[in-house]
Amino acid sequence: MPDVVKLRVKYKPSEDLPSSEGLWAEPVDAHEGGGTYRLQNSSFMVPLGAGDLVRAEPAGDGVLQLVELVSPCASILTVVAAPPGADLDLQPIVEEWSSQGALWTEGRAGMLVTTWSEQLRLEAIEAVIKPTLARGLTWLATEFPATRVAANMPEIDFQLERVVLELVEDDDPTE
């Protein structure tokens, strides 16, 4: 069994979401047919955070697909973003937050998704994030473990995609 695997989070059709997102995960109790995994990074689309325990199974194309959120980790998840098109160097912010209690922060397309210890009070997290908002960032969301449950993530399609259809192009233009 590899140290980490890629899991596909399949989303329900929506104009606001991609069809899926890939997350890295560490096998916890897994085998060739799937099992439980601990997420190693966070989603940029839904409140799945690094450390969450999930169950995945091979989809029809053989890719492991998330089919259940077993339990969220005991972390608070925050999402902060730069304005569209802003050219901000977010690495100093990531380093600053890490030195002040952030457990894991990752950035993509001007967004920072961070997990914080549940032992930190929201006021303590706010004291770390608020000064960086002056650099043009916007605090978009805060999710606590109690609310990071499957019922609050209707965007995820937990139904295993058993059949994967591949489009076949017709080379005969006369038909």
C-alpha atoms as a printed R data frame, in Angstrom:
    type eleno elety resid chain resno       x      y       z
1   ATOM     1    CA   MET     A     1   0.000  0.000   0.000
2   ATOM     2    CA   PRO     A     2   1.466  3.418  -0.944
3   ATOM     3    CA   ASP     A     3   2.100  6.065   1.720
4   ATOM     4    CA   VAL     A     4  -0.359  8.462   0.052
5   ATOM     5    CA   VAL     A     5  -3.001  8.054  -2.622
6   ATOM     6    CA   LYS     A     6  -5.059 10.452  -4.691
7   ATOM     7    CA   LEU     A     7  -8.810 10.486  -3.981
8   ATOM     8    CA   ARG     A     8 -11.426 11.992  -6.274
9   ATOM     9    CA   VAL     A     9 -14.164 14.097  -4.696
10  ATOM    10    CA   LYS     A    10 -17.040 13.981  -7.187
11  ATOM    11    CA   TYR     A    11 -19.378 16.971  -7.238
12  ATOM    12    CA   LYS     A    12 -23.005 17.115  -8.262
13  ATOM    13    CA   PRO     A    13 -23.513 18.995 -11.542
14  ATOM    14    CA   SER     A    14 -23.319 22.746 -10.932
15  ATOM    15    CA   GLU     A    15 -22.174 25.750 -12.897
16  ATOM    16    CA   ASP     A    16 -20.226 26.922  -9.823
17  ATOM    17    CA   LEU     A    17 -18.188 23.739  -9.288
18  ATOM    18    CA   PRO     A    18 -15.879 21.535 -11.305
19  ATOM    19    CA   SER     A    19 -16.996 17.932 -11.847
20  ATOM    20    CA   SER     A    20 -14.407 16.722  -9.334
21  ATOM    21    CA   GLU     A    21 -11.407 17.635  -7.211
22  ATOM    22    CA   GLY     A    22  -8.388 15.526  -6.305
23  ATOM    23    CA   LEU     A    23  -7.161 15.304  -2.708
24  ATOM    24    CA   TRP     A    24  -4.200 13.438  -1.247
25  ATOM    25    CA   ALA     A    25  -4.857 10.937   1.522
26  ATOM    26    CA   GLU     A    26  -2.976  8.508   3.729
27  ATOM    27    CA   PRO     A    27  -4.383  4.966   3.997
28  ATOM    28    CA   VAL     A    28  -5.599  4.224   7.544
29  ATOM    29    CA   ASP     A    29  -7.464  0.938   7.089
30  ATOM    30    CA   ALA     A    30  -7.351  0.360   3.351
31  ATOM    31    CA   HIS     A    31  -6.707 -2.304   0.724
32  ATOM    32    CA   GLU     A    32  -7.119 -2.672  -3.045
33  ATOM    33    CA   GLY     A    33 -10.904 -2.377  -2.729
34  ATOM    34    CA   GLY     A    34 -10.750  0.938  -0.863
35  ATOM    35    CA   GLY     A    35 -11.186  1.650   2.829
36  ATOM    36    CA   THR     A    36 -10.587  4.544   5.181
37  ATOM    37    CA   TYR     A    37  -8.113  7.338   4.546
38  ATOM    38    CA   ARG     A    38  -6.945 10.482   6.347
39  ATOM    39    CA   LEU     A    39  -6.905 13.545   4.093
40  ATOM    40    CA   GLN     A    40  -3.472 15.121   3.736
41  ATOM    41    CA   ASN     A    41  -4.722 18.347   2.181
42  ATOM    42    CA   SER     A    42  -7.900 20.415   2.162
43  ATOM    43    CA   SER     A    43 -10.568 21.030  -0.441
44  ATOM    44    CA   PHE     A    44 -10.915 24.420  -2.098
45  ATOM    45    CA   MET     A    45 -14.584 23.740  -2.893
46  ATOM    46    CA   VAL     A    46 -16.180 22.271   0.260
47  ATOM    47    CA   PRO     A    47 -15.210 22.184   3.960
48  ATOM    48    CA   LEU     A    48 -13.142 18.983   3.841
49  ATOM    49    CA   GLY     A    49  -9.939 19.578   5.771
50  ATOM    50    CA   ALA     A    50  -6.521 18.022   6.133
51  ATOM    51    CA   GLY     A    51  -6.873 15.382   8.839
52  ATOM    52    CA   ASP     A    52 -10.494 14.422   8.077
53  ATOM    53    CA   LEU     A    53 -11.198 10.681   7.985
54  ATOM    54    CA   VAL     A    54 -12.996  9.532   4.824
55  ATOM    55    CA   ARG     A    55 -13.943  6.293   3.089
56  ATOM    56    CA   ALA     A    56 -13.183  5.740  -0.594
57  ATOM    57    CA   GLU     A    57 -13.773  2.977  -3.125
58  ATOM    58    CA   PRO     A    58 -12.503  2.419  -6.664
59  ATOM    59    CA   ALA     A    59 -14.847  3.990  -9.227
60  ATOM    60    CA   GLY     A    60 -15.546  2.381 -12.592
61  ATOM    61    CA   ASP     A    61 -12.335  3.866 -13.998
62  ATOM    62    CA   GLY     A    62 -10.292  2.493 -11.067
63  ATOM    63    CA   VAL     A    63  -9.716  5.894  -9.412
64  ATOM    64    CA   LEU     A    64 -10.453  6.013  -5.681
65  ATOM    65    CA   GLN     A    65 -13.597  8.082  -5.111
66  ATOM    66    CA   LEU     A    66 -14.694  9.565  -1.801
67  ATOM    67    CA   VAL     A    67 -17.964  7.867  -0.804
68  ATOM    68    CA   GLU     A    68 -18.271  8.891   2.857
69  ATOM    69    CA   LEU     A    69 -17.020 11.449   5.335
70  ATOM    70    CA   VAL     A    70 -16.381  9.189   8.323
71  ATOM    71    CA   SER     A    71 -15.444 11.994  10.714
72  ATOM    72    CA   PRO     A    72 -13.997 15.481  10.509
73  ATOM    73    CA   CYS     A    73 -10.757 16.057  12.358
74  ATOM    74    CA   ALA     A    74 -10.780 18.257  15.454
75  ATOM    75    CA   SER     A    75  -9.724 21.344  13.508
76  ATOM    76    CA   ILE     A    76 -11.345 24.630  12.623
77  ATOM    77    CA   LEU     A    77 -11.187 25.369   8.903
78  ATOM    78    CA   THR     A    78 -10.870 28.912   7.527
79  ATOM    79    CA   VAL     A    79 -10.925 30.187   3.955
80  ATOM    80    CA   VAL     A    80  -9.346 33.531   3.061
81  ATOM    81    CA   ALA     A    81  -8.982 34.913  -0.466
82  ATOM    82    CA   ALA     A    82  -7.266 37.685  -2.345
83  ATOM    83    CA   PRO     A    83  -9.332 39.780  -4.760
84  ATOM    84    CA   PRO     A    84  -9.576 38.286  -8.277
85  ATOM    85    CA   GLY     A    85  -6.509 39.157 -10.315
86  ATOM    86    CA   ALA     A    86  -4.520 40.397  -7.296
87  ATOM    87    CA   ASP     A    87  -0.816 39.628  -7.433
88  ATOM    88    CA   LEU     A    88  -0.107 38.954  -3.756
89  ATOM    89    CA   ASP     A    89   2.724 36.809  -2.446
90  ATOM    90    CA   LEU     A    90   0.825 34.601  -0.003
91  ATOM    91    CA   GLN     A    91   3.863 32.592   1.207
92  ATOM    92    CA   PRO     A    92   4.837 35.124   3.925
93  ATOM    93    CA   ILE     A    93   1.245 34.955   5.230
94  ATOM    94    CA   VAL     A    94   1.359 31.152   5.312
95  ATOM    95    CA   GLU     A    95   4.641 31.266   7.251
96  ATOM    96    CA   GLU     A    96   3.292 33.914   9.639
97  ATOM    97    CA   TRP     A    97   0.122 31.922  10.353
98  ATOM    98    CA   SER     A    98   2.124 28.696  10.849
99  ATOM    99    CA   SER     A    99   4.246 30.392  13.493
100 ATOM   100    CA   GLN     A   100   1.050 31.553  15.238
101 ATOM   101    CA   GLY     A   101  -0.871 28.283  15.445
102 ATOM   102    CA   ALA     A   102  -2.053 27.266  11.974
103 ATOM   103    CA   LEU     A   103  -1.775 23.495  11.604
104 ATOM   104    CA   TRP     A   104  -1.906 23.400   7.797
105 ATOM   105    CA   THR     A   105  -2.348 26.096   5.151
106 ATOM   106    CA   GLU     A   106  -2.393 25.671   1.423
107 ATOM   107    CA   GLY     A   107  -2.956 28.167  -1.301
108 ATOM   108    CA   ARG     A   108  -4.290 28.101  -4.825
109 ATOM   109    CA   ALA     A   109  -5.627 30.807  -7.129
110 ATOM   110    CA   GLY     A   110  -5.351 33.459  -4.428
111 ATOM   111    CA   MET     A   111  -7.157 31.369  -1.792
112 ATOM   112    CA   LEU     A   112  -5.770 30.146   1.511
113 ATOM   113    CA   VAL     A   113  -7.458 27.176   3.203
114 ATOM   114    CA   THR     A   114  -6.181 26.688   6.749
115 ATOM   115    CA   THR     A   115  -6.811 24.229   9.561
116 ATOM   116    CA   TRP     A   116  -6.415 25.441  13.133
117 ATOM   117    CA   SER     A   117  -6.406 23.499  16.396
118 ATOM   118    CA   GLU     A   118  -9.893 23.191  17.852
119 ATOM   119    CA   GLN     A   119  -8.310 24.248  21.160
120 ATOM   120    CA   LEU     A   120  -7.784 27.721  19.738
121 ATOM   121    CA   ARG     A   121 -10.664 30.046  20.429
122 ATOM   122    CA   LEU     A   122 -12.082 31.885  17.447
123 ATOM   123    CA   GLU     A   123 -10.788 35.135  18.959
124 ATOM   124    CA   ALA     A   124  -7.226 33.750  18.831
125 ATOM   125    CA   ILE     A   125  -7.614 32.746  15.178
126 ATOM   126    CA   GLU     A   126  -9.113 36.148  14.418
127 ATOM   127    CA   ALA     A   127  -6.089 37.816  16.061
128 ATOM   128    CA   VAL     A   128  -3.841 35.989  13.571
129 ATOM   129    CA   ILE     A   129  -5.973 36.470  10.440
130 ATOM   130    CA   LYS     A   130  -7.285 40.010  10.971
131 ATOM   131    CA   PRO     A   131  -3.950 41.871  10.513
132 ATOM   132    CA   THR     A   132  -3.432 40.138   7.145
133 ATOM   133    CA   LEU     A   133  -6.805 41.388   5.884
134 ATOM   134    CA   ALA     A   134  -5.212 44.831   5.545
135 ATOM   135    CA   ARG     A   135  -3.144 43.347   2.689
136 ATOM   136    CA   GLY     A   136  -6.330 43.041   0.632
137 ATOM   137    CA   LEU     A   137  -7.512 39.598   1.710
138 ATOM   138    CA   THR     A   138 -11.131 38.728   2.540
139 ATOM   139    CA   TRP     A   139 -12.120 36.191   5.204
140 ATOM   140    CA   LEU     A   140 -14.719 34.069   3.373
141 ATOM   141    CA   ALA     A   141 -15.583 31.210   5.732
142 ATOM   142    CA   THR     A   142 -15.037 29.526   9.069
143 ATOM   143    CA   GLU     A   143 -16.162 25.934   9.645
144 ATOM   144    CA   PHE     A   144 -16.068 24.091  12.963
145 ATOM   145    CA   PRO     A   145 -15.793 20.273  13.245
146 ATOM   146    CA   ALA     A   146 -19.420 20.026  14.402
147 ATOM   147    CA   THR     A   147 -20.626 21.586  11.127
148 ATOM   148    CA   ARG     A   148 -18.138 19.849   8.829
149 ATOM   149    CA   VAL     A   149 -20.398 16.828   8.276
150 ATOM   150    CA   ALA     A   150 -21.682 15.184   5.089
151 ATOM   151    CA   ALA     A   151 -25.204 16.556   5.593
152 ATOM   152    CA   ASN     A   152 -23.743 20.081   5.273
153 ATOM   153    CA   MET     A   153 -21.900 19.254   2.040
154 ATOM   154    CA   PRO     A   154 -24.740 18.743  -0.460
155 ATOM   155    CA   GLU     A   155 -22.353 19.618  -3.307
156 ATOM   156    CA   ILE     A   156 -20.553 16.268  -2.948
157 ATOM   157    CA   ASP     A   157 -21.889 13.278  -4.842
158 ATOM   158    CA   PHE     A   158 -21.082 10.430  -2.428
159 ATOM   159    CA   GLN     A   159 -22.645  7.892  -4.846
160 ATOM   160    CA   LEU     A   160 -19.883  5.713  -6.307
161 ATOM   161    CA   GLU     A   161 -19.537  6.157 -10.061
162 ATOM   162    CA   ARG     A   162 -19.512  2.494 -11.094
163 ATOM   163    CA   VAL     A   163 -19.646  2.930 -14.870
164 ATOM   164    CA   VAL     A   164 -17.466  5.398 -16.690
165 ATOM   165    CA   LEU     A   165 -18.536  6.048 -20.244
166 ATOM   166    CA   GLU     A   166 -15.928  7.073 -22.742
167 ATOM   167    CA   LEU     A   167 -17.101  9.106 -25.695
168 ATOM   168    CA   VAL     A   168 -16.370  7.515 -29.045
169 ATOM   169    CA   GLU     A   169 -16.002  9.896 -31.948
170 ATOM   170    CA   ASP     A   170 -17.523  8.947 -35.269
171 ATOM   171    CA   ASP     A   171 -14.906  9.426 -37.984
172 ATOM   172    CA   ASP     A   172 -17.482  9.189 -40.807
173 ATOM   173    CA   PRO     A   173 -18.927 12.706 -41.388
174 ATOM   174    CA   THR     A   174 -21.580 11.352 -43.834
175 ATOM   175    CA   GLU     A   175 -23.586  9.550 -41.175
